Amino acid sequence: MDRSRFFASVRTSLFGGSLTASQVQGTEAILDEAAKAVIDARWLAYMLATAFHETARTMQPVIETRQSDEVTNPTVDKAIARLESSWAKGRMPWVKSAYWRKDAQGKSWLGRGLVQLTHKANYERMGPIVGADLVGNPDLAMRDDVAVKIMFEGMARGLFTGKKLGDYFTAQSSDWVSARKIINGLDRANDVAGYAKRFYEALQAAA
């Protein structure tokens, strides 16, 4: 891949004409992981689009806050307070229990990473897969290499919702909109589909 051509394309089509060093670094980390094996360009485009959306375009692991205008990651305590406020105001109707509240060991299982890994059970399951003690230290999900592996493994295997990339991108078809079910139902599905198509165009131009 000609990465200079790739970045020239997405700089214009997705990042408003300019890229910060951290946006480039985060995107490079995803491209580097993809380069380790043969991967469908549509899969890679959709993962890039998911990271783009879930991190508010920073391309860096983030802590869940329900605030898309967060510039830097808050402390866990501040993130918990914001989640509590959003939930109390009825802005998270899909949430059945306050998974972000600290447990007896003082740990919070709120969303972290490129795709917002949540709930202790998911940290327990994902840790051995990515080779990190996410239960002992859930903040490891914020480390670049770990966050990227969580996204790749979770989306490829269907570990987040039971839906996986192979369900929507096959030899016969590409369902850019329904692929959002891999992460979060159809929430902002059209937006993410649009981002993914632009990333795919950039990947094709740089191939």
N, C-alpha and C positions, 0 to 999 in steps of 0.2 A: 504494500500500500504506500502511496505517495502521501505522507501525512501533511506535508505542506499544502497540497491541493485540498485535502480533506478540511484542514483548519481554515483555509481561505474561503471555502464554501460555507461552512457553518458559521463562521464569523459574521457573514452577511445575512444568511437565511434565518439564523436562530439567536445570535448574540448581539444584535443591534449594531454591528459594525466594529466591535472591539471585544477582545478577550483579555481577561486578567491572567496573571501568571498562575494563580490558584485554579482558575477554570481550565487552563491548558493542562496543568499537572493532573487534575482529577480526571479529565478526559483521557489523557495519556495512560493513566493507570487502568482504565477500562479497556482501552485498545491493546495494552500490553497483555492483559489477561486473555483477551480474545485470540491473540497471536500464538498462544501456547497450544492451540488445537484448531482443527478445521471447524469453522462455525458458519452457519448460514448468515449471510449479511443482513437478512431481515431480522434475525434474532438479535444480532448486535445492535442494529438500528433501534429496535424496540427497547433494549436495555439502556442504551444511551438516552433515549427519550424519557424513559422512566426515571432515571437519575436526574435528568434535566428538570423534570416536573417536580419530583419529590423533594429535591434540595433547593427549590426556588432558583434554579439556574446556576447555582454556585458550583455544581459538580463535586462538592465536598460532602462527606458524611455530616449529618445534622442530627440534632436532638429534637424530638417531637414537641411542638409548642402550640399548634393550631394557629400560628401567626405567620403568614407567608412573607411578611415584611421584615422578619428577623434577619439582621445583618450578621451578627455573630452568635455562636451557640451560647445559650444561657446556662446557668448552673442547673443541676438536676432539680434542686429545690424550687427554683424559679419556674422551670418547665412544669413541674407538678402543680404549682399554684395556678398556672395558666390553663392547664388541662382541667383542673377542678372548676375553675371559673366558667370555662366553655361548656362543661358537662352540666353544671348547675343552671345555665341559661338555656339548656335544651338544644345546643348546637351540635351535639354528637348523639343523635337518636339511635344510631346503630350500636352503640356501646352498651353492653349489658352489665358490666361490672367495672369498677375503677381500677384497672390493671396497673395503673401508674403509681398507686399508693405504695409506700415502702413496706416491705415485709418485716418479719421479726428480726431479720439480720440487717435491717436498714437499707436494703437494696430495692431499687425501683426498676420495674420491667417495662418502662415506657419505650416509645419508639426511638431507635438509634440507627444510624447508618445511611446508606443510599436509598434503601427501600423501607425504612422504618420497621425494624424487627421489634415486635411487641410480645408480651406475655412470657412468663418464665418457661412454660413448656416449650415454646419456640426457641428460646435461648438454649435450653437443655438439648433439644434435638439438633440444632444447627452447629453447636460447638464442636462435636466430634467430626462433623462433615468438613468443616473449614480448618480444623486443627487449632482451635483456640479455646481456652477455658472461659467461655462466656458466662457460665454460672458463677464461677469464682470472681470474675471481673467483667460485668456486663459492659463496661465502658470500652472493652476491646473491640466492640462492634463499631466504634468510632474510628478505629485505625484504618487507614486507607486500604491496605492489602486485605484485611479481614472484611471490611465493608464490601469490597468488590467481589470477593469470593462468595459472601452471603447472597449477593444479588444474582450472580451467575448460577450458583447451585440451586437457589430457591426458585428462580424463574425457569430454569431448564428442567428441574425435577417436579415442579408443582408443589413445593413445600409450603407455600404461603396460603393458598386457598384451595389447593387440589387441582388447579388449572395450570398448564405449562405451555411454554412457547410452541412446542410441537403440536399442540391442539389447534393452533391458529395459523401457523405458517408451515404449509406442506408443499409437496410437489405440485399439487393441484390448485391451491388457493392461498391467498393472504387476507386474513381478516384483521386489519389494523385496529378497528374499533373494539371488537369483542375481546381482543387480547388484553384489554384493561382488566378483565376478570382475573388475571393472574395475580394482580395486586389488590384491587379494591373495587369489585363489582364493575359498574359502568360509570363511576364517578369521574367526571372530566374526561371521559373516554374519547370524545372527538378531538379535544385539545391534544391529548397525548398521541393520538393517531397522526395528527398533523405534524407534530414534532418528529415522530418516528419516520415519516415519509421524507422529511427534509434531511434527516440524518442518513437515510438510505440513499437518497440522491447523491449526497456528499461521498458516501462510501463507494458508490458505483463510479463516480467521476474520478476517484482516487485509486481505483483498482488497477 
